[in-house]
Amino acid sequence: MMLTIVVIEQDVAMRTLFCEWLAAEGYRVQGRGARGGAVEPGVHLAIVDLLNLPMQGAETVRQVRNIYPGAALIGISTQLRRTLGADAAQARALGVGALVGKPCTRQELLAAVVGAIGVAA
């Protein structure tokens, strides 16, 4: 089964790069410039830019969870100095599989994805 990942990132270049990296690993990838409002079932992982992590991170995570029920979630943010795994206090508090510092390397993003949902089909 091919896993579906949604990348929600306002920066077109960053969104395109993340989508290319993930597609090259065998994932079905959809890029979005902003969160939608309608529920979208069938998504295995949502990667979302947490623009204002300290102030609105939890609310953004809640909204994304409502749109993609059952999907794993990874947050990305320029407000992080380094990537934090699911066991980090900040990731646990938000209920995400990882918090990835942006910019990140391909290896950092892919490791977070594998940690959240496993290897590509």
Secondary structure as GFF3:
##gff-version 3
##sequence-region A 1 121
A	DSSP	beta_strand	4	8	.	.	.	ID=ss1
A	DSSP	alpha_helix	12	24	.	.	.	ID=ss2
A	DSSP	beta_strand	28	32	.	.	.	ID=ss3
A	DSSP	beta_strand	45	49	.	.	.	ID=ss4
A	DSSP	alpha_helix	53	67	.	.	.	ID=ss5
A	DSSP	beta_strand	72	77	.	.	.	ID=ss6
A	DSSP	beta_strand	84	85	.	.	.	ID=ss7
A	DSSP	alpha_helix	89	94	.	.	.	ID=ss8
A	DSSP	beta_strand	98	101	.	.	.	ID=ss9
A	DSSP	alpha_helix	106	117	.	.	.	ID=ss10
###
